[in-house]
């Protein structure tokens, strides 16, 4: 399914990918998430951060095969 808007074709997958990136940005910049990360030790915080980055890239690849 595609939408044509002023000579630009927006595909449903691109809109879904943009929504996923916006959602991840909203979640990982929230005050609750940042307080949680701040409460961890440096080693555990780094591990959690790396796991979250891996899972985010993996889920974006699942949504749209062009990522990752």
Rosetta constraint file for C-alpha pairs under 8 A:
AtomPair CA 1 CA 11 HARMONIC 6.41 0.50
AtomPair CA 1 CA 12 HARMONIC 6.13 0.50
AtomPair CA 2 CA 9 HARMONIC 6.43 0.50
AtomPair CA 2 CA 10 HARMONIC 5.77 0.50
AtomPair CA 2 CA 11 HARMONIC 4.68 0.50
AtomPair CA 2 CA 12 HARMONIC 6.29 0.50
AtomPair CA 3 CA 9 HARMONIC 5.74 0.50
AtomPair CA 3 CA 10 HARMONIC 5.34 0.50
AtomPair CA 3 CA 11 HARMONIC 6.56 0.50
AtomPair CA 4 CA 8 HARMONIC 5.71 0.50
AtomPair CA 4 CA 9 HARMONIC 4.74 0.50
AtomPair CA 4 CA 10 HARMONIC 6.51 0.50
AtomPair CA 5 CA 9 HARMONIC 6.49 0.50
AtomPair CA 5 CA 10 HARMONIC 7.66 0.50
AtomPair CA 10 CA 14 HARMONIC 6.72 0.50
AtomPair CA 10 CA 15 HARMONIC 7.19 0.50
AtomPair CA 11 CA 15 HARMONIC 6.60 0.50
AtomPair CA 12 CA 16 HARMONIC 6.16 0.50
AtomPair CA 13 CA 17 HARMONIC 6.07 0.50
AtomPair CA 13 CA 63 HARMONIC 7.47 0.50
AtomPair CA 13 CA 64 HARMONIC 6.57 0.50
AtomPair CA 14 CA 18 HARMONIC 6.08 0.50
AtomPair CA 14 CA 64 HARMONIC 7.73 0.50
AtomPair CA 15 CA 19 HARMONIC 6.12 0.50
AtomPair CA 16 CA 20 HARMONIC 6.20 0.50
AtomPair CA 16 CA 63 HARMONIC 7.45 0.50
AtomPair CA 17 CA 21 HARMONIC 6.23 0.50
AtomPair CA 17 CA 60 HARMONIC 6.92 0.50
AtomPair CA 17 CA 63 HARMONIC 6.45 0.50
AtomPair CA 17 CA 64 HARMONIC 6.56 0.50
AtomPair CA 18 CA 22 HARMONIC 6.12 0.50
AtomPair CA 19 CA 23 HARMONIC 6.00 0.50
AtomPair CA 20 CA 24 HARMONIC 6.11 0.50
AtomPair CA 20 CA 60 HARMONIC 7.31 0.50
AtomPair CA 21 CA 25 HARMONIC 6.11 0.50
AtomPair CA 21 CA 60 HARMONIC 7.89 0.50
AtomPair CA 22 CA 26 HARMONIC 6.13 0.50
AtomPair CA 23 CA 27 HARMONIC 6.17 0.50
AtomPair CA 24 CA 28 HARMONIC 5.99 0.50
AtomPair CA 24 CA 56 HARMONIC 7.71 0.50
AtomPair CA 25 CA 29 HARMONIC 6.07 0.50
AtomPair CA 26 CA 30 HARMONIC 6.23 0.50
AtomPair CA 27 CA 33 HARMONIC 7.15 0.50
AtomPair CA 28 CA 33 HARMONIC 6.01 0.50
AtomPair CA 28 CA 34 HARMONIC 7.30 0.50
AtomPair CA 29 CA 33 HARMONIC 6.83 0.50
AtomPair CA 29 CA 34 HARMONIC 6.66 0.50
AtomPair CA 30 CA 34 HARMONIC 6.34 0.50
AtomPair CA 31 CA 35 HARMONIC 6.06 0.50
AtomPair CA 32 CA 36 HARMONIC 6.20 0.50
AtomPair CA 33 CA 37 HARMONIC 6.24 0.50
AtomPair CA 34 CA 38 HARMONIC 6.03 0.50
AtomPair CA 35 CA 39 HARMONIC 6.18 0.50
AtomPair CA 36 CA 40 HARMONIC 6.88 0.50
AtomPair CA 37 CA 45 HARMONIC 5.82 0.50
AtomPair CA 38 CA 45 HARMONIC 7.57 0.50
AtomPair CA 40 CA 44 HARMONIC 6.10 0.50
AtomPair CA 40 CA 45 HARMONIC 5.41 0.50
AtomPair CA 41 CA 45 HARMONIC 5.86 0.50
AtomPair CA 42 CA 46 HARMONIC 6.08 0.50
AtomPair CA 43 CA 47 HARMONIC 6.27 0.50
AtomPair CA 44 CA 48 HARMONIC 6.07 0.50
AtomPair CA 45 CA 49 HARMONIC 6.02 0.50
AtomPair CA 46 CA 50 HARMONIC 6.13 0.50
AtomPair CA 47 CA 51 HARMONIC 6.17 0.50
AtomPair CA 48 CA 52 HARMONIC 6.08 0.50
AtomPair CA 49 CA 53 HARMONIC 6.17 0.50
AtomPair CA 50 CA 54 HARMONIC 6.18 0.50
AtomPair CA 51 CA 55 HARMONIC 6.13 0.50
AtomPair CA 52 CA 56 HARMONIC 5.96 0.50
AtomPair CA 53 CA 57 HARMONIC 6.19 0.50
AtomPair CA 54 CA 58 HARMONIC 6.05 0.50
AtomPair CA 55 CA 59 HARMONIC 5.98 0.50
AtomPair CA 56 CA 60 HARMONIC 6.12 0.50
AtomPair CA 57 CA 61 HARMONIC 6.11 0.50
AtomPair CA 57 CA 67 HARMONIC 7.06 0.50
AtomPair CA 57 CA 68 HARMONIC 6.13 0.50
AtomPair CA 58 CA 62 HARMONIC 6.27 0.50
AtomPair CA 58 CA 68 HARMONIC 7.02 0.50
AtomPair CA 59 CA 63 HARMONIC 6.27 0.50
AtomPair CA 60 CA 64 HARMONIC 6.05 0.50
AtomPair CA 60 CA 65 HARMONIC 7.76 0.50
AtomPair CA 60 CA 67 HARMONIC 6.16 0.50
AtomPair CA 60 CA 68 HARMONIC 7.71 0.50
AtomPair CA 61 CA 65 HARMONIC 4.83 0.50
AtomPair CA 61 CA 66 HARMONIC 6.48 0.50
AtomPair CA 61 CA 67 HARMONIC 4.78 0.50
AtomPair CA 61 CA 68 HARMONIC 5.71 0.50
